[in-house]
Amino acid sequence: MRAVRLTVATAVATVAALTAVTGCTEKSDAKGEGSGAIKVTATDESCKVSATSFPAGHVELAVENKGSRVTEVEILFPDDRIVSERENIGPGTKHTLTAEVKTGDYRIACIPGMKGKGFRKDVKATGGKAPAKRDPRLDKAVAAYRQYAQAQADETLPKVKTFTDAVREGDVDAAKKAYATSRIGWERTEPVAESFGNIDPKVDVREDGLEDGQDPKTDWTGWHRLEKALWKDGKIGSREKELATLLDKDLKDWQQRVGKAEITPTSMANGAKELLDEVATGKVTGEEERYSHTDLVDFKANVEGAEQAYDLLKPVASENDAALTKELDRQFAALDTLLDKYRTDKKSYDFTAYDKVAKADRKELSDAVNALAEPLSKLAAAVVK
């Protein structure tokens, strides 16, 4: 889930997590002037781009957030589909976004507060020298990941129907039982869904992630609206039954569009990093599943999705940067082992309710996520060396 509005209670913890996950000004993965990267300077009021025309192929954006709010930078097709993105860029931090683009028109967007369309610059990827032929193993990785994303969508729909059938029947207990399981496939492949632009806000937005001017009573839809009804309100009315049917419809749309998603090796690598950012800014804080406290189910699914993308890219990445993949192997294993401590049934997706996880244990989980996110941010560059 993309949009986040910080509450006073979580602001300090979330900013600390963002700094750890995304890097600070002094220790940045962004390249400086003269590196060939396109400089993108984001503020609260603008998005400045150093070059509006560049050769097609592998493109690097050296992003600096000079604003006062967490921001997001995206490379977009003209129809607003996302080519690649970097979310949760903290104030005063720098990052490199590596993407693969074909000849054509694009937009670079800076989105302060990670809500709305932000500020945009039209750019163009030009022809010229033919790009180096892609390693066939990367084409195989993309094909395998596309199959994985489609399988997750296909497997999600019947699980969602179990959930929405219970809502339509007014069975609160059955709906609660089916809720977390219905979200696993989505959470494993969320960056693919977000690339379409208009599906994520329909099915996975939280109340405080609504756009300015939207009314929660009429404009809030999806899983989290039903989550609130089930756990906070404890009842199901006619509106919730309508929303259950709408959730089925919106997720069917997602399932049918997954096969058409624009997927590249760099978008896979960046997507894996986005999934870790999702954990750091939503699951570890307890903000994502604030009523059901099923955050650890989402947490595990995010990590599994990131690991799947990494495993498919690893044959190439390990040749280009063996030290990086060795560290990633170690950190993924450490985080998986730590998460298993909270698994109440090793054969299923039953985890400890997150409101029962002590503050010190949450800190341990956060540290493990940060330890993985830092090397994972380098995966895209390792793939295209």
C-alpha positions as CSV (number, residue, x, y, z in Angstrom):
1,M,0.0,0.0,0.0
2,R,1.6,3.2,-1.2
3,A,0.3,6.3,0.5
4,V,1.2,6.9,4.2
5,R,0.3,9.8,6.4
6,L,2.3,9.8,9.6
7,T,0.6,10.1,13.0
8,V,2.3,11.8,15.9
9,A,2.7,8.5,17.6
10,T,4.5,6.9,14.7
11,A,6.3,9.7,13.1
12,V,9.6,9.4,15.0
13,A,9.8,5.6,14.6
14,T,8.9,5.8,10.9
15,V,11.4,8.5,10.1
16,A,14.1,6.4,11.9
17,A,13.1,3.3,9.8
18,L,13.2,5.3,6.6
19,T,16.6,6.6,7.4
20,A,17.9,3.1,8.1
21,V,16.2,1.5,5.1
22,T,16.9,4.2,2.5
23,G,20.2,5.6,3.6
24,C,21.2,9.0,4.9
25,T,22.8,12.0,3.2
26,E,26.3,11.1,4.2
27,K,26.0,7.4,3.2
28,S,24.0,7.4,-0.1
29,D,23.8,5.0,-3.0
30,A,23.2,8.0,-5.3
31,K,26.0,8.8,-7.8
32,G,27.3,12.3,-8.1
33,E,27.8,14.7,-11.0
34,G,29.9,13.3,-13.8
35,S,28.7,9.7,-13.3
36,G,26.3,9.9,-16.3
37,A,23.2,9.7,-14.0
38,I,20.3,12.1,-14.5
39,K,20.0,14.3,-11.5
40,V,16.5,14.6,-10.0
41,T,16.0,17.1,-7.2
42,A,12.7,16.8,-5.4
43,T,11.3,19.5,-3.1
44,D,7.9,20.1,-1.6
45,E,7.0,22.3,-4.6
46,S,8.9,21.0,-7.6
47,C,10.7,18.2,-9.5
48,K,13.9,19.4,-11.2
49,V,15.5,17.1,-13.8
50,S,19.0,17.7,-15.2
51,A,18.3,16.2,-18.6
52,T,15.0,15.7,-20.5
53,S,16.5,13.6,-23.3
54,F,18.7,10.6,-22.8
55,P,19.7,7.4,-24.7
56,A,17.4,4.5,-24.3
57,G,18.6,1.5,-22.4
58,H,19.7,1.4,-18.8
59,V,19.0,4.8,-17.1
60,E,20.1,5.9,-13.7
61,L,18.4,8.7,-11.8
62,A,20.5,10.3,-9.0
63,V,17.6,11.4,-6.7
64,E,18.0,13.9,-3.9
65,N,15.1,14.9,-1.7
66,K,15.5,18.5,-0.6
67,G,12.0,18.8,0.6
68,S,10.6,18.4,4.2
69,R,8.4,15.4,3.5
70,V,9.0,11.8,2.5
71,T,8.7,11.6,-1.3
72,E,8.5,9.1,-4.1
73,V,10.1,9.3,-7.6
74,E,8.6,7.5,-10.6
75,I,9.4,7.0,-14.2
76,L,6.1,6.8,-16.0
77,F,4.7,5.9,-19.4
78,P,2.5,8.7,-20.9
79,D,-0.6,6.7,-19.8
80,D,0.6,6.7,-16.1
81,R,1.7,3.1,-16.0
82,I,4.8,2.9,-13.8
83,V,8.1,1.9,-15.5
84,S,10.1,2.0,-12.2
85,E,9.8,3.9,-8.9
86,R,11.5,4.5,-5.6
87,E,9.3,5.1,-2.7
88,N,9.9,6.4,0.9
89,I,12.8,8.8,0.1
90,G,13.3,10.6,3.3
91,P,14.0,14.3,3.6
92,G,17.7,15.1,3.0
93,T,18.5,11.7,1.5
94,K,19.9,10.6,-1.9
95,H,19.3,7.5,-3.9
96,T,19.9,6.0,-7.3
97,L,17.1,4.5,-9.3
98,T,18.2,2.2,-12.0
99,A,15.7,1.4,-14.8
100,E,15.5,0.0,-18.3
101,V,13.6,2.1,-20.9
102,K,12.9,1.7,-24.5
103,T,12.9,4.6,-27.0
104,G,9.9,6.8,-26.5
105,D,8.2,9.4,-24.3
106,Y,8.1,9.2,-20.5
107,R,7.5,11.4,-17.5
108,I,9.5,11.7,-14.3
109,A,7.4,12.4,-11.3
110,C,8.3,13.6,-7.8
111,I,5.5,13.0,-5.3
112,P,6.0,14.7,-2.0
113,G,4.0,13.0,0.8
114,M,3.6,10.1,-1.6
115,K,0.0,11.1,-2.5
116,G,-1.5,12.5,-5.7
117,K,0.3,12.9,-9.0
118,G,3.0,15.2,-7.7
119,F,5.2,17.3,-10.0
120,R,6.1,15.9,-13.4
121,K,8.6,16.5,-16.1
122,D,8.2,15.2,-19.7
123,V,11.3,13.3,-20.9
124,K,12.3,11.3,-23.9
125,A,14.5,8.2,-24.3
126,T,16.2,8.5,-27.7
127,G,17.6,5.9,-30.1
128,G,21.2,5.8,-31.2
129,K,23.6,3.0,-30.4
130,A,21.9,-0.3,-30.2
131,P,21.8,-1.5,-26.6
132,A,24.0,-4.4,-25.6
133,K,22.2,-7.7,-26.0
134,R,20.6,-8.7,-22.7
135,D,21.9,-11.8,-21.0
136,P,19.5,-14.6,-21.9
137,R,19.4,-15.6,-18.3
138,L,17.7,-12.3,-17.5
139,D,15.0,-12.8,-20.1
140,K,14.4,-16.2,-18.5
141,A,14.2,-14.5,-15.1
142,V,11.6,-12.0,-16.4
143,A,9.5,-14.8,-17.9
144,A,9.7,-16.8,-14.7
145,Y,8.7,-13.8,-12.6
146,R,5.8,-13.0,-14.9
147,Q,4.6,-16.6,-14.4
148,Y,5.0,-16.2,-10.6
149,A,3.1,-13.0,-10.5
150,Q,0.3,-14.5,-12.6
151,A,0.1,-17.6,-10.4
152,Q,-0.1,-15.4,-7.3
153,A,-3.0,-13.5,-8.8
154,D,-4.8,-16.7,-9.9
155,E,-4.4,-18.3,-6.5
156,T,-5.6,-15.1,-4.7
157,L,-9.0,-14.9,-6.3
158,P,-10.6,-18.1,-4.7
159,K,-9.1,-17.1,-1.4
160,V,-10.6,-13.7,-1.7
161,K,-14.0,-15.2,-2.6
162,T,-13.9,-17.2,0.6
163,F,-13.4,-13.9,2.4
164,T,-16.0,-11.9,0.5
165,D,-18.6,-14.7,0.6
166,A,-18.3,-14.6,4.4
167,V,-18.8,-10.9,4.3
168,R,-21.9,-11.2,2.1
169,E,-23.3,-13.8,4.4
170,G,-22.8,-11.5,7.4
171,D,-20.5,-14.0,9.1
172,V,-18.0,-11.8,11.0
173,D,-16.0,-14.7,12.5
174,A,-15.6,-16.5,9.1
175,A,-14.6,-13.3,7.4
176,K,-12.0,-12.6,10.1
177,K,-10.6,-16.1,9.6
178,A,-10.3,-15.7,5.8
179,Y,-9.0,-12.1,5.8
180,A,-5.2,-12.4,6.1
181,T,-4.9,-15.4,3.9
182,S,-6.8,-13.6,1.1
183,R,-4.0,-11.0,1.0
184,I,-0.9,-13.2,0.7
185,G,-0.6,-13.3,-3.1
186,W,-1.2,-9.6,-3.4
187,E,1.5,-8.8,-0.8
188,R,4.0,-11.0,-2.5
189,T,3.7,-9.1,-5.8
190,E,2.4,-5.7,-4.8
191,P,4.9,-3.7,-7.0
192,V,3.4,-5.3,-10.1
193,A,-0.1,-4.2,-9.1
194,E,1.1,-0.7,-8.2
195,S,2.7,-0.4,-11.7
196,F,-0.9,-0.1,-13.2
197,G,-1.5,3.0,-11.1
198,N,-5.2,2.7,-10.4
199,I,-5.7,-0.8,-8.8
200,D,-3.8,-0.4,-5.5
201,P,-5.9,2.7,-4.4
202,K,-9.1,0.7,-4.9
203,V,-8.1,-2.5,-3.0
204,D,-5.3,-1.7,-0.5
205,V,-5.6,1.9,0.6
206,R,-5.9,2.7,4.3
207,E,-8.2,5.5,5.5
208,D,-5.3,7.9,6.0
209,G,-4.0,7.1,2.6
210,L,-7.0,8.6,0.8
211,E,-6.4,11.6,-1.4
212,D,-7.3,15.0,-0.2
213,G,-11.0,15.7,-0.8
214,Q,-12.0,12.0,-0.7
215,D,-14.7,11.0,1.7
216,P,-14.0,7.8,3.7
217,K,-17.7,7.1,3.8
218,T,-18.1,6.9,0.0
219,D,-14.6,6.7,-1.5
220,W,-12.8,4.3,0.8
221,T,-12.9,0.8,-0.6
222,G,-11.0,-2.5,-0.5
223,W,-9.5,-4.8,2.1
224,H,-8.8,-2.3,4.9
225,R,-12.2,-0.7,4.8
226,L,-13.6,-4.2,5.4
227,E,-10.9,-4.9,8.0
228,K,-12.2,-1.9,10.0
229,A,-15.8,-3.0,9.8
230,L,-14.9,-6.5,11.0
231,W,-12.5,-5.7,13.9
232,K,-13.4,-2.2,15.0
233,D,-17.1,-2.0,14.3
234,G,-17.7,-5.7,14.7
235,K,-20.6,-5.8,12.2
236,I,-21.4,-6.1,8.6
237,G,-24.0,-4.0,6.9
238,S,-25.3,-3.5,3.4
239,R,-22.4,-1.2,2.5
240,E,-19.8,-3.8,3.5
241,K,-21.5,-6.4,1.4
242,E,-21.4,-4.1,-1.6
243,L,-17.7,-3.5,-1.0
244,A,-17.0,-7.2,-0.8
245,T,-18.4,-7.6,-4.4
246,L,-16.5,-4.6,-5.5
247,L,-13.3,-6.1,-4.1
248,D,-13.9,-9.3,-6.1
249,K,-14.4,-7.1,-9.3
250,D,-11.2,-5.0,-8.7
251,L,-9.0,-8.0,-8.0
252,K,-10.4,-9.8,-11.1
253,D,-9.2,-6.7,-13.0
254,W,-5.8,-7.1,-11.4
255,Q,-5.6,-10.8,-12.3
256,Q,-6.4,-10.1,-16.0
257,R,-3.8,-7.3,-16.2
258,V,-0.9,-9.0,-14.6
259,G,0.2,-10.8,-17.8
260,K,0.4,-7.4,-19.5
261,A,2.6,-5.8,-16.9
262,E,5.8,-4.1,-18.0
263,I,8.5,-6.2,-16.3
264,T,12.3,-5.9,-16.7
265,P,15.2,-7.2,-14.6
266,T,15.7,-3.8,-13.0
267,S,12.0,-3.4,-12.2
268,M,12.2,-6.9,-10.5
269,A,15.2,-5.7,-8.4
270,N,13.6,-2.4,-7.6
271,G,10.3,-4.1,-6.8
272,A,12.1,-6.4,-4.3
273,K,13.5,-3.3,-2.5
274,E,10.0,-1.7,-2.6
275,L,8.6,-4.8,-0.8
276,L,11.2,-4.3,2.0
277,D,10.3,-0.6,2.2
278,E,6.6,-1.7,2.6
279,V,7.7,-3.8,5.6
280,A,9.7,-1.0,7.2
281,T,7.1,1.7,6.8
282,G,3.9,-0.3,7.3
283,K,4.3,-3.7,8.8
284,V,7.0,-3.1,11.4
285,T,5.2,-0.1,12.7
286,G,1.8,-1.9,12.9
287,E,0.2,0.7,10.7
288,E,-0.9,-1.6,7.8
289,E,-3.2,-4.0,9.7
290,R,-4.1,-1.6,12.6
291,Y,-7.4,-3.3,13.3
292,S,-6.7,-7.0,12.6
293,H,-3.0,-7.0,13.7
294,T,-2.2,-9.6,11.0
295,D,0.9,-7.6,10.0
296,L,3.2,-10.5,10.3
297,V,1.3,-12.4,7.6
298,D,1.8,-9.4,5.2
299,F,5.4,-9.1,6.4
300,K,6.2,-12.7,5.5
301,A,4.5,-12.4,2.1
302,N,6.4,-9.2,1.3
303,V,9.7,-11.0,2.2
304,E,8.8,-14.0,0.1
305,G,8.0,-11.9,-2.9
306,A,11.3,-10.0,-2.6
307,E,13.2,-13.3,-2.2
308,Q,11.5,-14.7,-5.3
309,A,12.7,-11.8,-7.5
310,Y,16.2,-12.0,-6.0
311,D,16.5,-15.8,-6.5
312,L,15.6,-15.4,-10.2
313,L,18.1,-12.6,-10.7
314,K,20.9,-14.2,-8.6
315,P,22.7,-16.2,-11.4
316,V,23.6,-12.9,-13.1
317,A,24.0,-10.8,-10.0
318,S,26.3,-13.3,-8.4
319,E,28.7,-13.1,-11.4
320,N,28.7,-9.3,-11.3
321,D,28.9,-8.9,-7.5
322,A,29.6,-12.1,-5.6
323,A,30.0,-10.2,-2.3
324,L,26.6,-8.6,-2.7
325,T,24.7,-11.9,-3.3
326,K,26.6,-13.6,-0.5
327,E,25.4,-10.8,1.9
328,L,21.9,-11.0,0.5
329,D,21.8,-14.8,1.0
330,R,22.9,-14.3,4.6
331,Q,20.4,-11.5,5.4
332,F,17.4,-13.2,3.7
333,A,18.1,-16.4,5.8
334,A,18.4,-14.4,9.0
335,L,15.1,-12.6,8.4
336,D,13.3,-15.8,7.5
337,T,14.6,-17.5,10.6
338,L,13.5,-14.5,12.8
339,L,10.0,-14.5,11.3
340,D,9.6,-18.2,11.9
341,K,9.8,-17.4,15.6
342,Y,6.4,-15.8,15.4
343,R,4.8,-18.6,13.3
344,T,2.3,-20.4,15.5
345,D,1.7,-23.1,12.9
346,K,4.8,-24.1,10.8
347,K,2.6,-25.6,8.1
348,S,0.3,-22.6,7.6
349,Y,0.3,-18.8,7.6
350,D,-0.7,-18.5,11.2
351,F,1.4,-15.8,13.0
352,T,1.4,-14.1,16.4
353,A,-0.9,-11.1,16.4
354,Y,1.3,-8.1,16.0
355,D,-0.2,-6.3,19.0
356,K,1.2,-9.1,21.1
357,V,4.8,-8.5,19.8
358,A,6.8,-6.6,22.4
359,K,8.6,-3.3,21.6
360,A,12.0,-4.9,21.9
361,D,11.0,-7.7,19.5
362,R,9.6,-5.2,17.0
363,K,13.0,-3.4,17.1
364,E,14.7,-6.7,16.4
365,L,12.4,-7.3,13.4
366,S,13.1,-3.7,12.2
367,D,16.8,-4.1,12.5
368,A,16.7,-7.3,10.4
369,V,14.7,-5.6,7.7
370,N,17.1,-2.7,7.6
371,A,20.1,-5.1,7.4
372,L,18.5,-6.7,4.3
373,A,17.2,-3.6,2.7
374,E,20.6,-1.9,2.4
375,P,22.3,-4.5,0.2
376,L,19.0,-5.2,-1.6
377,S,19.0,-1.6,-2.8
378,K,22.2,-2.5,-4.8
379,L,20.7,-5.4,-6.7
380,A,19.4,-3.4,-9.7
381,A,22.9,-2.0,-10.3
382,A,24.4,-5.5,-10.0
383,V,22.1,-6.9,-12.6
384,V,23.0,-4.4,-15.3
385,K,26.8,-4.3,-14.7
